[in-house]
């Protein structure tokens, strides 16, 4: 795993936006800050989730998105300029990729320790943020979901802090594979079985993979 660090540290508050004639309250329009922030079990202090049913919580306390992915999005959407952060991420990172981060990996950032928990499944608020009706579909098709984290150790982080891997279970699988297996609903049966038993993965995800295995089994009967 290459050198990793925070490039931008971002927080947001609920804002009203209109989309397709409907008023939507969202915190996806985050702003980069240049000061230290405290991080507790529910995320970065000063960052407020609008839809607490689908965003935030213990398993999705902090969301990171690789800075390197922005170039792919520029090409995909034929845009030369992209606001950062555009994906509602708390951490815009350098050197941290979904294919290299395993579920359960723990990272030290400042005095904080974060545990990688799951990929992001986007909602319509991404369409609003990017002002593109197809943004959610493109996000899923690109298989570049970013990474959600839980907070193992509370503390303080700063913009441009280094990111250090401090724990890894080599028996786990990558955030990319979790995302790809779920979205494709196909793939190597043994890998899906492995995904369904990862101890660091939420029960909701493990049940999803159990359901995929059942579907595959029914199709083969």
Helices and strands as residue ranges (DSSP letters): E 4-11, E 15-19, E 22-26, E 31-33, E 37-40, E 43-44, G 58-60, E 62-66, H 69-77, E 91-94, E 106-109, E 112-118, H 125-130, H 135-142, E 147-153, E 155-157, E 162-167, H 175-184, H 189-196, H 203-220
